[in-house]
Amino acid sequence: MQNGKIFLISFILVILFLLLYLFKGFLLVIIIASLMAVATSNINAKFLNLTKGHKFLASILTTACMVLLFFAPFVYAMIELAKALKNFDINLVTQTLDYVKNYQFTLPESFNFLEPKIKEFLASIDLNSISKQILSYASSFTKSGAKFLIDMVLICVFYFFANLYGTELVIYLKSIIPIDKKELDDVLSEVGNVMAVVLYSMVIVAIFQGALFGLITMFYGYDGILMGVIFAVSSLIPAIGGALIYVPVSLYEFASNNLNSALVIFIYSVIVISFIADTLIKPLIIKWINKKLVKTPTKINELLIFLAMIAGISTFGFWGIILGPAILTFFVSTLRMYVILKDKNLI
């Protein structure tokens, strides 16, 4: 009997290893899709009520909602950027940088000591090197952009199936995992709540920041919708995301002899968007979502979730913004479950 049990466990582990090896190229996509399905389970539940329990239709509606809200702006931004790169003139960048490099300026008397340092820095700018780097980034963007679009399509497919079969899969996992049902429900509930907070805060903050930037650029004659969408997408990259957009726009305005426009766009972006909206308002939005939009408020501090998003980005790339908080939540929830089980003398 014991030998049969060992054989069965070994056989299951071998099959599991082969299954993971088979899907190793899709593991990240499957995990992201599953976490997004967990985060939007309340939306899927509402569609289930609207469709009177029709799972297939509810899953299609939930997936369509996610595509329109989350993926469509990415695709729109990438298509527009690809069009811009197709007609991209490197001479425009060179002229802009050359104008900045050779610009004659005089600082106020109290800041005279900075003038030699600034001029030395501007003189050290290597335009040829920068031009080559920009062309290299443009080329890599085309390649990585295609891969990113493929990943998005795969995530949508797996997201649909996660919504369609997720409930049955969770019920099955609960039946085979040797942990008390209540403790396991607490862990899954905490993960779901944190994922919901992360996903909703990402979307709301990105839309908010994109709208702010779109308004200011539209005032100066740019396509407000396009600039807003591009800024919203780039703002998902913590710390430097927004700067990837407003710094080049400000430099372009400056090189076009629109000093006032350049200063307004730059100062507005730094103070209103990067500082007030991202640093001060974003944690408040996360806190509001935690209280109003999730079933049970998460017990993990909002600032800790925010730091996990940044850590996830630095470790896993863009999708780390979802993976980071998920790993943090599993860790914290597992520690809490361990304490509960230890208090009950079950371990």
VOBASE-953629 format. One record per atom (N, C-alpha, C): residue in one letter; atom name; x, y, z. Coordinates in steps of 0.05 Angstrom, whole numbers. Layout:
N
kegu,bator,xx,yy,zz
A,CA,X,Y,Z;
...
//
This chain:
347
kegu,bator,xx,yy,zz
M,N,17,-24,0;
M,CA,0,0,0;
M,C,17,25,0;
Q,N,38,25,17;
Q,CA,57,47,19;
Q,C,72,52,-7;
N,N,80,29,-19;
N,CA,95,31,-45;
N,C,77,43,-66;
G,N,51,35,-66;
G,CA,32,45,-86;
G,C,28,75,-83;
K,N,27,84,-57;
K,CA,23,113,-52;
K,C,48,129,-62;
I,N,72,118,-56;
I,CA,96,131,-65;
I,C,97,133,-96;
F,N,90,110,-108;
F,CA,90,109,-138;
F,C,70,130,-149;
L,N,46,132,-137;
L,CA,26,150,-147;
L,C,35,179,-145;
I,N,47,186,-121;
I,CA,57,213,-117;
I,C,80,220,-137;
S,N,98,200,-141;
S,CA,120,204,-159;
S,C,109,208,-188;
F,N,90,192,-195;
F,CA,78,194,-222;
F,C,65,221,-226;
I,N,50,230,-206;
I,CA,37,257,-207;
I,C,57,279,-210;
L,N,79,277,-195;
L,CA,100,298,-197;
L,C,114,298,-224;
V,N,118,274,-236;
V,CA,130,273,-262;
V,C,112,285,-283;
I,N,86,278,-282;
I,CA,66,289,-300;
I,C,64,320,-297;
L,N,65,329,-272;
L,CA,64,358,-267;
L,C,89,372,-278;
F,N,112,359,-275;
F,CA,137,371,-287;
F,C,135,372,-317;
L,N,125,351,-330;
L,CA,122,351,-359;
L,C,102,372,-368;
L,N,81,375,-352;
L,CA,61,395,-359;
L,C,72,423,-358;
L,N,88,429,-337;
L,CA,100,455,-334;
L,C,121,459,-356;
Y,N,136,438,-363;
Y,CA,155,440,-384;
Y,C,142,446,-411;
L,N,119,433,-415;
L,CA,104,437,-440;
L,C,95,466,-443;
F,N,86,478,-421;
F,CA,75,506,-422;
F,C,95,526,-411;
K,N,121,519,-410;
K,CA,140,538,-398;
K,C,141,565,-412;
G,N,136,565,-438;
G,CA,137,590,-453;
G,C,112,608,-448;
F,N,92,596,-435;
F,CA,67,610,-430;
F,C,61,614,-400;
L,N,80,605,-383;
L,CA,74,606,-354;
L,C,68,634,-344;
L,N,85,653,-353;
L,CA,82,681,-344;
L,C,55,692,-353;
V,N,48,686,-378;
V,CA,22,696,-389;
V,C,-1,683,-374;
I,N,1,657,-368;
I,CA,-21,643,-354;
I,C,-24,655,-326;
I,N,-1,660,-312;
I,CA,-2,671,-285;
I,C,-15,699,-285;
I,N,-6,716,-304;
I,CA,-18,743,-306;
I,C,-47,742,-311;
A,N,-56,725,-330;
A,CA,-84,723,-337;
A,C,-100,713,-313;
S,N,-89,693,-299;
S,CA,-103,683,-275;
S,C,-106,704,-253;
L,N,-85,719,-248;
L,CA,-86,740,-228;
L,C,-106,762,-236;
M,N,-107,768,-262;
M,CA,-126,789,-271;
M,C,-154,778,-269;
A,N,-158,753,-273;
A,CA,-185,741,-270;
A,C,-193,741,-241;
V,N,-174,736,-223;
V,CA,-180,738,-194;
V,C,-187,766,-186;
A,N,-172,786,-197;
A,CA,-177,814,-191;
A,C,-204,824,-200;
T,N,-213,813,-223;
T,CA,-239,822,-234;
T,C,-262,802,-230;
S,N,-259,785,-210;
S,CA,-279,765,-205;
S,C,-306,778,-198;
N,N,-306,801,-185;
N,CA,-331,815,-178;
N,C,-345,825,-203;
I,N,-330,833,-224;
I,CA,-342,841,-249;
I,C,-355,817,-263;
N,N,-340,795,-263;
N,CA,-350,770,-275;
N,C,-376,761,-261;
A,N,-376,764,-234;
A,CA,-400,756,-219;
A,C,-424,773,-226;
K,N,-420,799,-231;
K,CA,-442,817,-239;
K,C,-452,809,-267;
F,N,-434,802,-285;
F,CA,-443,793,-312;
F,C,-458,767,-310;
L,N,-449,750,-291;
L,CA,-464,724,-287;
L,C,-493,729,-279;
N,N,-496,749,-261;
N,CA,-523,756,-253;
N,C,-540,768,-276;
L,N,-527,785,-292;
L,CA,-541,797,-315;
L,C,-549,776,-336;
T,N,-531,756,-340;
T,CA,-537,735,-360;
T,C,-551,711,-348;
K,N,-560,714,-323;
K,CA,-575,692,-309;
K,C,-559,666,-308;
G,N,-534,669,-301;
G,CA,-517,645,-296;
G,C,-504,633,-321;
H,N,-506,647,-344;
H,CA,-494,637,-368;
H,C,-464,643,-368;
K,N,-447,623,-360;
K,CA,-419,627,-356;
K,C,-404,635,-381;
F,N,-410,623,-404;
F,CA,-396,628,-428;
F,C,-400,657,-437;
L,N,-425,666,-436;
L,CA,-432,694,-444;
L,C,-420,714,-424;
A,N,-421,707,-398;
A,CA,-410,725,-377;
A,C,-380,727,-381;
S,N,-366,705,-388;
S,CA,-337,706,-392;
S,C,-330,723,-416;
I,N,-346,721,-437;
I,CA,-341,738,-461;
I,C,-344,767,-455;
L,N,-365,774,-440;
L,CA,-370,802,-432;
L,C,-348,813,-414;
T,N,-339,796,-395;
T,CA,-318,805,-377;
T,C,-292,809,-392;
T,N,-286,791,-411;
T,CA,-262,793,-427;
T,C,-263,818,-445;
A,N,-286,823,-457;
A,CA,-290,846,-474;
A,C,-286,872,-458;
C,N,-297,872,-434;
C,CA,-294,895,-416;
C,C,-265,901,-409;
M,N,-250,879,-403;
M,CA,-222,882,-397;
M,C,-206,891,-421;
V,N,-212,881,-444;
V,CA,-198,889,-469;
V,C,-202,918,-474;
L,N,-227,928,-472;
L,CA,-233,956,-478;
L,C,-220,975,-457;
L,N,-220,966,-432;
L,CA,-211,983,-411;
L,C,-181,983,-408;
F,N,-169,960,-411;
F,CA,-140,956,-405;
F,C,-122,953,-429;
F,N,-130,936,-448;
F,CA,-113,930,-470;
F,C,-116,949,-494;
A,N,-140,958,-500;
A,CA,-145,975,-523;
A,C,-128,1000,-523;
P,N,-125,1014,-500;
P,CA,-107,1038,-499;
P,C,-78,1031,-506;
F,N,-68,1007,-497;
F,CA,-41,998,-503;
F,C,-38,995,-534;
V,N,-57,981,-545;
V,CA,-56,975,-574;
V,C,-57,1001,-590;
Y,N,-75,1019,-582;
Y,CA,-78,1045,-596;
Y,C,-51,1061,-594;
A,N,-40,1062,-570;
A,CA,-14,1077,-566;
A,C,8,1065,-583;
M,N,10,1038,-583;
M,CA,31,1025,-598;
M,C,28,1028,-628;
I,N,4,1027,-638;
I,CA,-1,1031,-666;
I,C,7,1059,-675;
E,N,-2,1079,-658;
E,CA,5,1107,-665;
E,C,35,1112,-663;
L,N,48,1100,-643;
L,CA,77,1103,-641;
L,C,92,1090,-664;
A,N,81,1066,-673;
A,CA,93,1053,-696;
A,C,90,1070,-721;
K,N,67,1083,-724;
K,CA,64,1102,-747;
K,C,84,1125,-746;
A,N,87,1135,-721;
A,CA,106,1158,-718;
A,C,135,1149,-724;
L,N,142,1124,-715;
L,CA,169,1115,-720;
L,C,174,1110,-750;
K,N,152,1102,-764;
K,CA,155,1097,-793;
K,C,164,1123,-808;
N,N,154,1145,-799;
N,CA,161,1171,-811;
N,C,180,1187,-794;
F,N,194,1173,-776;
F,CA,212,1186,-757;
F,C,237,1198,-771;
D,N,242,1223,-765;
D,CA,266,1236,-776;
D,C,286,1242,-754;
I,N,308,1228,-754;
I,CA,328,1230,-733;
I,C,340,1258,-733;
N,N,339,1272,-756;
N,CA,349,1299,-757;
N,C,334,1318,-738;
L,N,308,1313,-735;
L,CA,293,1330,-717;
L,C,303,1328,-688;
V,N,310,1304,-680;
V,CA,321,1299,-653;
V,C,349,1313,-651;
T,N,365,1309,-672;
T,CA,392,1321,-672;
T,C,390,1352,-670;
Q,N,372,1363,-686;
Q,CA,369,1392,-685;
Q,C,359,1402,-658;
T,N,341,1387,-646;
T,CA,331,1395,-619;
T,C,353,1394,-599;
L,N,368,1372,-599;
L,CA,390,1370,-579;
L,C,412,1390,-585;
D,N,417,1395,-610;
D,CA,438,1415,-618;
D,C,430,1443,-608;
Y,N,404,1449,-611;
Y,CA,395,1475,-602;
Y,C,398,1478,-572;
V,N,391,1457,-557;
V,CA,393,1457,-528;
V,C,423,1460,-520;
K,N,440,1445,-534;
K,CA,468,1444,-527;
K,C,481,1472,-531;
N,N,474,1486,-552;
N,CA,487,1511,-559;
N,C,471,1535,-550;
Y,N,451,1531,-534;
Y,CA,434,1553,-525;
Y,C,450,1571,-506;
Q,N,448,1597,-511;
Q,CA,462,1616,-494;
Q,C,443,1626,-473;
F,N,450,1622,-448;
F,CA,433,1631,-426;
F,C,449,1644,-404;
T,N,435,1659,-388;
T,CA,448,1672,-365;
T,C,430,1668,-340;
L,N,442,1657,-320;
L,CA,426,1652,-295;
L,C,426,1677,-278;
P,N,406,1679,-260;
P,CA,405,1701,-241;
P,C,431,1701,-224;
E,N,437,1725,-214;
E,CA,463,1728,-199;
E,C,467,1708,-177;
S,N,445,1702,-162;
S,CA,447,1684,-140;
S,C,453,1655,-148;
F,N,449,1649,-174;
F,CA,454,1622,-184;
F,C,478,1621,-204;
N,N,494,1642,-204;
N,CA,517,1644,-222;
N,C,536,1621,-219;
F,N,539,1610,-195;
F,CA,558,1589,-190;
F,C,551,1563,-205;
L,N,525,1560,-213;
L,CA,516,1537,-227;
L,C,522,1538,-257;
E,N,525,1563,-267;
E,CA,527,1567,-296;
E,C,550,1552,-309;
P,N,575,1552,-298;
P,CA,597,1537,-311;
P,C,591,1507,-311;
K,N,580,1497,-290;
K,CA,574,1468,-289;
K,C,554,1460,-310;
I,N,533,1476,-313;
I,CA,512,1470,-333;
I,C,524,1472,-361;
K,N,540,1492,-367;
K,CA,552,1495,-393;
K,C,571,1472,-399;
E,N,586,1464,-378;
E,CA,604,1441,-382;
E,C,589,1416,-388;
F,N,566,1412,-374;
F,CA,549,1389,-379;
F,C,538,1389,-408;
L,N,528,1412,-417;
L,CA,517,1414,-444;
L,C,538,1410,-465;
A,N,563,1419,-460;
A,CA,584,1416,-479;
A,C,593,1386,-481;
S,N,588,1371,-460;
S,CA,596,1343,-460;
S,C,576,1324,-474;
I,N,553,1335,-482;
I,CA,533,1319,-495;
I,C,543,1310,-522;
D,N,543,1284,-527;
D,CA,551,1272,-552;
D,C,527,1267,-570;
L,N,522,1284,-589;
L,CA,498,1282,-606;
L,C,498,1256,-622;
N,N,521,1249,-633;
N,CA,522,1224,-649;
N,C,515,1199,-633;
S,N,526,1198,-609;
S,CA,520,1175,-591;
S,C,490,1174,-584;
I,N,479,1197,-577;
I,CA,451,1198,-570;
I,C,433,1190,-594;
S,N,440,1200,-618;
S,CA,425,1193,-642;
S,C,425,1163,-647;
K,N,449,1150,-644;
K,CA,451,1121,-647;
K,C,435,1106,-627;
Q,N,435,1116,-602;
Q,CA,419,1103,-581;
Q,C,389,1105,-587;
I,N,380,1128,-596;
I,CA,352,1132,-603;
I,C,344,1113,-625;
L,N,360,1110,-646;
L,CA,354,1092,-667;
L,C,354,1063,-657;
S,N,372,1056,-639;
S,CA,373,1030,-627;
S,C,347,1024,-611;
Y,N,339,1044,-595;
Y,CA,314,1041,-579;
Y,C,290,1039,-597;
A,N,290,1054,-619;
A,CA,267,1052,-638;
A,C,265,1024,-650;
S,N,289,1013,-657;
S,CA,289,986,-668;
S,C,280,965,-648;
S,N,290,967,-623;
S,CA,282,948,-602;
S,C,253,951,-595;
F,N,243,976,-597;
F,CA,214,981,-591;
F,C,197,965,-610;
T,N,205,965,-636;
T,CA,189,951,-656;
T,C,188,921,-650;
K,N,212,910,-642;
K,CA,213,881,-637;
K,C,198,875,-611;
S,N,203,890,-589;
S,CA,190,884,-564;
S,C,160,890,-565;
G,N,153,910,-582;
G,CA,125,917,-585;
G,C,109,895,-597;
A,N,120,881,-617;
A,CA,107,858,-629;
A,C,103,836,-609;
K,N,124,830,-593;
K,CA,122,810,-573;
K,C,101,817,-551;
F,N,101,843,-544;
F,CA,82,852,-524;
F,C,53,848,-534;
L,N,48,854,-559;
L,CA,21,851,-570;
L,C,13,821,-571;
I,N,32,804,-577;
I,CA,27,775,-577;
I,C,20,766,-549;
D,N,36,775,-529;
D,CA,30,769,-501;
D,C,2,778,-493;
M,N,-6,802,-502;
M,CA,-32,812,-495;
M,C,-54,794,-506;
V,N,-51,786,-531;
V,CA,-71,768,-543;
V,C,-73,742,-527;
L,N,-50,730,-520;
L,CA,-50,706,-505;
L,C,-62,710,-477;
I,N,-56,733,-464;
I,CA,-68,739,-438;
I,C,-98,740,-440;
C,N,-108,753,-462;
C,CA,-137,754,-466;
C,C,-150,727,-468;
V,N,-136,709,-483;
V,CA,-147,682,-487;
V,C,-147,667,-461;
F,N,-125,667,-446;
F,CA,-124,653,-420;
F,C,-142,666,-399;
Y,N,-145,692,-401;
Y,CA,-162,707,-383;
Y,C,-191,698,-387;
F,N,-199,694,-412;
F,CA,-226,684,-418;
F,C,-231,657,-405;
F,N,-212,638,-409;
F,CA,-215,611,-398;
F,C,-213,611,-368;
A,N,-197,630,-356;
A,CA,-196,632,-327;
A,C,-222,640,-316;
N,N,-237,658,-329;
N,CA,-263,666,-320;
N,C,-284,644,-325;
L,N,-280,629,-347;
L,CA,-300,608,-353;
L,C,-297,584,-335;
Y,N,-273,576,-329;
Y,CA,-269,551,-313;
Y,C,-256,557,-285;
G,N,-253,582,-278;
G,CA,-239,589,-254;
G,C,-253,578,-229;
T,N,-279,580,-227;
T,CA,-294,571,-203;
T,C,-290,541,-199;
E,N,-293,525,-220;
E,CA,-289,496,-218;
E,C,-261,489,-210;
L,N,-241,504,-221;
L,CA,-213,499,-214;
L,C,-207,505,-185;
V,N,-218,527,-175;
V,CA,-214,535,-147;
V,C,-226,514,-128;
I,N,-251,505,-135;
I,CA,-264,485,-119;
I,C,-248,459,-118;
Y,N,-237,451,-141;
Y,CA,-221,427,-143;
Y,C,-195,430,-126;
L,N,-182,453,-128;
L,CA,-157,457,-113;
L,C,-162,457,-83;
K,N,-185,468,-75;
K,CA,-192,468,-46;
K,C,-196,439,-36;
S,N,-206,422,-54;
S,CA,-212,394,-46;
S,C,-186,377,-43;
I,N,-164,385,-56;
I,CA,-140,369,-55;
I,C,-118,381,-38;
I,N,-120,407,-32;
I,CA,-100,420,-15;
I,C,-106,413,14;
P,N,-86,402,29;
P,CA,-91,393,56;
P,C,-90,416,77;
I,N,-107,436,72;
I,CA,-108,459,90;
I,C,-138,464,96;
D,N,-143,473,121;
D,CA,-170,479,129;
D,C,-183,498,110;
K,N,-209,493,103;
K,CA,-223,508,82;
K,C,-224,538,89;
K,N,-228,545,115;
K,CA,-231,573,123;
K,C,-204,587,119;
E,N,-182,575,128;
E,CA,-156,587,125;
E,C,-149,592,95;
L,N,-155,571,79;
L,CA,-150,573,50;
L,C,-167,595,37;
D,N,-192,597,46;
D,CA,-210,618,35;
D,C,-199,646,43;
D,N,-188,648,67;
D,CA,-176,674,75;
D,C,-153,682,58;
V,N,-135,662,51;
V,CA,-112,668,34;
V,C,-121,677,6;
L,N,-140,661,-6;
L,CA,-149,667,-32;
L,C,-164,694,-33;
S,N,-180,700,-12;
S,CA,-194,725,-10;
S,C,-175,749,-9;
E,N,-154,746,7;
E,CA,-134,767,10;
E,C,-120,772,-17;
V,N,-113,751,-31;
V,CA,-99,754,-57;
V,C,-118,767,-77;
G,N,-143,759,-77;
G,CA,-163,771,-95;
G,C,-167,800,-89;
N,N,-169,808,-64;
N,CA,-173,836,-57;
N,C,-149,853,-64;
V,N,-125,843,-59;
V,CA,-101,859,-66;
V,C,-98,862,-96;
M,N,-104,840,-111;
M,CA,-103,842,-140;
M,C,-123,862,-151;
A,N,-147,862,-139;
A,CA,-167,881,-147;
A,C,-158,910,-142;
V,N,-146,914,-118;
V,CA,-136,941,-111;
V,C,-114,950,-131;
V,N,-96,931,-138;
V,CA,-74,938,-156;
V,C,-84,944,-184;
L,N,-102,927,-194;
L,CA,-112,930,-222;
L,C,-129,955,-225;
Y,N,-148,959,-206;
Y,CA,-165,983,-208;
Y,C,-149,1009,-204;
S,N,-130,1008,-185;
S,CA,-114,1033,-181;
S,C,-97,1039,-205;
M,N,-86,1018,-218;
M,CA,-70,1022,-243;
M,C,-87,1037,-264;
V,N,-111,1026,-268;
V,CA,-128,1037,-290;
V,C,-137,1066,-283;
I,N,-146,1070,-258;
I,CA,-157,1096,-250;
I,C,-135,1117,-250;
V,N,-112,1111,-239;
V,CA,-90,1130,-237;
V,C,-79,1137,-265;
A,N,-77,1116,-282;
A,CA,-67,1120,-310;
A,C,-86,1138,-325;
I,N,-112,1133,-323;
I,CA,-132,1150,-336;
I,C,-131,1179,-326;
F,N,-128,1182,-300;
F,CA,-127,1208,-287;
F,C,-103,1224,-296;
Q,N,-79,1211,-296;
Q,CA,-55,1225,-304;
Q,C,-55,1230,-334;
G,N,-65,1211,-350;
G,CA,-67,1215,-379;
G,C,-85,1239,-386;
A,N,-107,1241,-371;
A,CA,-126,1263,-376;
A,C,-113,1290,-369;
L,N,-98,1291,-347;
L,CA,-84,1316,-340;
L,C,-64,1324,-361;
F,N,-48,1305,-371;
F,CA,-28,1312,-391;
F,C,-41,1318,-418;
G,N,-62,1303,-425;
G,CA,-76,1309,-450;
G,C,-88,1337,-451;
L,N,-98,1347,-428;
L,CA,-109,1374,-427;
L,C,-88,1395,-432;
I,N,-65,1392,-419;
I,CA,-44,1413,-421;
I,C,-32,1413,-449;
T,N,-28,1389,-461;
T,CA,-16,1388,-488;
T,C,-36,1397,-509;
M,N,-62,1391,-505;
M,CA,-83,1400,-524;
M,C,-84,1430,-525;
F,N,-79,1443,-502;
F,CA,-79,1472,-500;
F,C,-57,1484,-518;
Y,N,-35,1469,-522;
Y,CA,-13,1479,-539;
Y,C,-13,1467,-567;
G,N,-36,1456,-575;
G,CA,-39,1448,-603;
G,C,-33,1419,-610;
Y,N,-27,1402,-589;
Y,CA,-22,1374,-594;
Y,C,-49,1359,-595;
D,N,-47,1334,-605;
D,CA,-70,1316,-604;
D,C,-74,1307,-575;
G,N,-93,1319,-561;
G,CA,-97,1313,-533;
G,C,-103,1284,-526;
I,N,-119,1271,-543;
I,CA,-127,1243,-538;
I,C,-102,1225,-541;
L,N,-87,1229,-563;
L,CA,-64,1213,-567;
L,C,-43,1217,-545;
M,N,-37,1242,-539;
M,CA,-17,1248,-518;
M,C,-26,1237,-491;
G,N,-52,1239,-485;
G,CA,-63,1229,-460;
G,C,-61,1199,-458;
V,N,-67,1185,-480;
V,CA,-65,1156,-479;
V,C,-36,1147,-477;
I,N,-18,1159,-492;
I,CA,10,1152,-490;
I,C,21,1157,-462;
F,N,13,1180,-451;
F,CA,23,1186,-424;
F,C,11,1167,-403;
A,N,-14,1159,-407;
A,CA,-27,1140,-388;
A,C,-13,1114,-389;
V,N,-6,1104,-413;
V,CA,8,1079,-416;
V,C,36,1081,-403;
S,N,50,1102,-409;
S,CA,78,1105,-398;
S,C,77,1109,-368;
S,N,56,1121,-357;
S,CA,54,1126,-328;
S,C,53,1100,-312;
L,N,47,1078,-325;
L,CA,46,1052,-311;
L,C,74,1043,-302;
I,N,94,1056,-314;
I,CA,122,1050,-305;
I,C,128,1069,-282;
P,N,131,1058,-258;
P,CA,136,1075,-235;
P,C,161,1092,-237;
A,N,161,1115,-225;
A,CA,184,1134,-222;
A,C,190,1149,-248;
I,N,196,1135,-270;
I,CA,205,1149,-294;
I,C,185,1149,-317;
G,N,162,1135,-313;
G,CA,143,1132,-335;
G,C,135,1158,-349;
G,N,124,1177,-333;
G,CA,114,1202,-344;
G,C,136,1218,-357;
A,N,160,1217,-345;
A,CA,183,1233,-355;
A,C,191,1225,-383;
L,N,185,1200,-391;
L,CA,191,1191,-418;
L,C,176,1206,-439;
I,N,154,1219,-431;
I,CA,137,1234,-449;
I,C,140,1264,-446;
Y,N,138,1274,-421;
Y,CA,138,1303,-418;
Y,C,165,1316,-422;
V,N,187,1302,-417;
V,CA,214,1313,-422;
V,C,219,1318,-452;
P,N,215,1298,-469;
P,CA,218,1303,-498;
P,C,200,1325,-509;
V,N,175,1325,-499;
V,CA,156,1346,-509;
V,C,165,1374,-500;
S,N,175,1376,-475;
S,CA,185,1402,-466;
S,C,210,1411,-481;
L,N,228,1392,-487;
L,CA,252,1398,-502;
L,C,245,1407,-531;
Y,N,225,1393,-542;
Y,CA,217,1401,-569;
Y,C,205,1429,-570;
E,N,189,1436,-550;
E,CA,178,1463,-549;
E,C,200,1483,-545;
F,N,219,1476,-528;
F,CA,242,1494,-522;
F,C,258,1499,-548;
A,N,264,1478,-563;
A,CA,279,1480,-588;
A,C,264,1494,-610;
S,N,237,1496,-607;
S,CA,221,1510,-626;
S,C,216,1539,-618;
N,N,233,1549,-599;
N,CA,232,1577,-590;
N,C,206,1583,-574;
N,N,194,1562,-563;
N,CA,170,1566,-547;
N,C,178,1561,-518;
L,N,194,1579,-507;
L,CA,204,1576,-480;
L,C,182,1574,-459;
N,N,162,1592,-461;
N,CA,140,1592,-442;
N,C,125,1565,-443;
S,N,120,1555,-467;
S,CA,105,1529,-470;
S,C,122,1507,-457;
A,N,148,1507,-462;
A,CA,165,1486,-451;
A,C,165,1487,-421;
L,N,167,1511,-409;
L,CA,168,1513,-380;
L,C,141,1505,-368;
V,N,119,1514,-380;
V,CA,93,1507,-369;
V,C,88,1477,-370;
I,N,94,1464,-392;
I,CA,90,1435,-395;
I,C,107,1420,-375;
F,N,133,1428,-373;
F,CA,151,1414,-355;
F,C,144,1418,-326;
I,N,139,1442,-317;
I,CA,133,1448,-289;
I,C,106,1435,-282;
Y,N,86,1438,-300;
Y,CA,60,1426,-295;
Y,C,62,1396,-292;
S,N,78,1383,-309;
S,CA,81,1354,-308;
S,C,95,1345,-283;
V,N,116,1360,-275;
V,CA,131,1352,-251;
V,C,114,1356,-226;
I,N,102,1380,-223;
I,CA,87,1387,-198;
I,C,60,1374,-197;
V,N,43,1379,-218;
V,CA,15,1370,-217;
V,C,13,1340,-221;
I,N,27,1330,-241;
I,CA,23,1301,-248;
I,C,42,1283,-232;
S,N,68,1288,-233;
S,CA,87,1270,-220;
S,C,86,1272,-190;
F,N,84,1296,-179;
F,CA,84,1299,-150;
F,C,56,1296,-138;
I,N,38,1314,-146;
I,CA,11,1314,-133;
I,C,-5,1289,-140;
A,N,-8,1284,-166;
A,CA,-25,1262,-175;
A,C,-13,1234,-169;
D,N,13,1231,-174;
D,CA,26,1205,-171;
D,C,35,1199,-142;
T,N,47,1219,-129;
T,CA,58,1214,-103;
T,C,37,1218,-80;
L,N,20,1239,-83;
L,CA,2,1245,-61;
L,C,-26,1233,-65;
I,N,-36,1235,-90;
I,CA,-64,1225,-95;
I,C,-65,1195,-99;
K,N,-45,1183,-111;
K,CA,-46,1154,-117;
K,C,-50,1137,-92;
P,N,-35,1141,-70;
P,CA,-41,1125,-46;
P,C,-69,1129,-36;
L,N,-80,1153,-39;
L,CA,-108,1159,-30;
L,C,-128,1144,-48;
I,N,-122,1142,-74;
I,CA,-139,1126,-92;
I,C,-138,1097,-85;
I,N,-114,1087,-79;
I,CA,-112,1059,-70;
I,C,-128,1054,-45;
K,N,-126,1073,-26;
K,CA,-141,1070,-1;
K,C,-171,1071,-6;
W,N,-180,1088,-25;
W,CA,-209,1090,-31;
W,C,-219,1065,-44;
I,N,-203,1054,-63;
I,CA,-210,1029,-76;
I,C,-212,1006,-56;
N,N,-193,1006,-38;
N,CA,-192,985,-17;
N,C,-217,985,0;
K,N,-229,1009,4;
K,CA,-253,1011,21;
K,C,-279,1008,6;
K,N,-279,1018,-19;
K,CA,-304,1020,-34;
K,C,-309,999,-55;
L,N,-287,990,-69;
L,CA,-291,973,-92;
L,C,-285,943,-88;
V,N,-274,936,-65;
V,CA,-269,907,-60;
V,C,-287,898,-38;
K,N,-293,871,-39;
K,CA,-312,860,-20;
K,C,-304,864,9;
T,N,-279,855,14;
T,CA,-268,858,41;
T,C,-242,873,39;
P,N,-239,896,53;
P,CA,-215,912,52;
P,C,-190,895,59;
T,N,-169,898,43;
T,CA,-145,883,48;
T,C,-131,893,73;
K,N,-118,874,86;
K,CA,-104,881,111;
K,C,-75,889,107;
I,N,-67,889,82;
I,CA,-39,897,76;
I,C,-39,928,71;
N,N,-19,941,82;
N,CA,-17,970,80;
N,C,-14,979,51;
E,N,-28,1001,44;
E,CA,-29,1011,16;
E,C,-1,1018,7;
L,N,16,1030,24;
L,CA,43,1037,16;
L,C,60,1013,10;
L,N,55,991,25;
L,CA,70,966,20;
L,C,62,954,-7;
I,N,37,957,-14;
I,CA,28,948,-41;
I,C,41,964,-63;
F,N,43,990,-58;
F,CA,55,1008,-77;
F,C,85,1001,-81;
L,N,99,996,-59;
L,CA,127,988,-61;
L,C,131,962,-75;
A,N,112,943,-70;
A,CA,113,917,-83;
A,C,110,920,-113;
M,N,94,939,-122;
M,CA,90,944,-151;
M,C,117,954,-163;
I,N,131,972,-149;
I,CA,156,982,-159;
I,C,177,960,-159;
A,N,178,944,-138;
A,CA,197,921,-137;
A,C,192,901,-158;
G,N,166,896,-164;
G,CA,158,877,-185;
G,C,168,886,-212;
I,N,165,913,-217;
I,CA,174,924,-243;
I,C,204,920,-247;
S,N,219,925,-226;
S,CA,248,923,-228;
S,C,257,894,-231;
T,N,241,875,-222;
T,CA,249,847,-223;
T,C,238,832,-247;
F,N,213,836,-253;
F,CA,200,821,-274;
F,C,193,838,-299;
G,N,200,863,-299;
G,CA,192,880,-322;
G,C,164,891,-318;
F,N,151,898,-340;
F,CA,125,911,-338;
F,C,104,895,-323;
W,N,103,869,-328;
W,CA,82,853,-315;
W,C,88,849,-285;
G,N,111,858,-276;
G,CA,117,856,-247;
G,C,99,874,-231;
I,N,85,893,-244;
I,CA,67,911,-230;
I,C,43,895,-219;
I,N,38,871,-231;
I,CA,17,853,-221;
I,C,30,831,-204;
L,N,52,820,-213;
L,CA,65,798,-199;
L,C,76,806,-172;
G,N,88,830,-170;
G,CA,99,839,-144;
G,C,80,838,-121;
P,N,57,852,-123;
P,CA,37,851,-102;
P,C,26,823,-97;
A,N,24,807,-118;
A,CA,14,779,-115;
A,C,32,763,-97;
I,N,58,765,-103;
I,CA,78,750,-87;
I,C,78,760,-58;
L,N,77,786,-54;
L,CA,76,798,-28;
L,C,52,788,-12;
T,N,29,787,-26;
T,CA,4,778,-13;
T,C,5,749,-5;
F,N,15,732,-23;
F,CA,17,704,-16;
F,C,36,700,8;
F,N,57,715,9;
F,CA,76,713,32;
F,C,63,721,58;
V,N,51,745,58;
V,CA,38,755,83;
V,C,15,737,92;
S,N,-1,728,72;
S,CA,-24,711,79;
S,C,-15,684,89;
T,N,7,673,78;
T,CA,18,648,87;
T,C,28,650,116;
L,N,41,672,122;
L,CA,51,676,149;
L,C,27,678,169;
R,N,6,692,161;
R,CA,-18,693,179;
R,C,-30,666,183;
M,N,-32,650,161;
M,CA,-43,624,163;
M,C,-26,606,181;
Y,N,0,609,179;
Y,CA,18,593,196;
Y,C,13,599,225;
V,N,10,625,232;
V,CA,5,633,260;
V,C,-22,621,270;
I,N,-42,622,253;
I,CA,-69,611,260;
I,C,-67,581,265;
L,N,-54,567,247;
L,CA,-52,538,249;
L,C,-35,530,273;
K,N,-14,546,279;
K,CA,3,541,302;
K,C,-13,545,328;
D,N,-29,565,329;
D,CA,-46,570,353;
D,C,-66,548,358;
K,N,-74,535,336;
K,CA,-93,513,338;
K,C,-79,486,343;
N,N,-52,487,345;
N,CA,-36,463,348;
N,C,-39,443,326;
L,N,-43,454,301;
L,CA,-46,437,278;
L,C,-20,432,264;
I,N,1,448,272;
I,CA,27,443,260;
I,C,48,445,283;
//
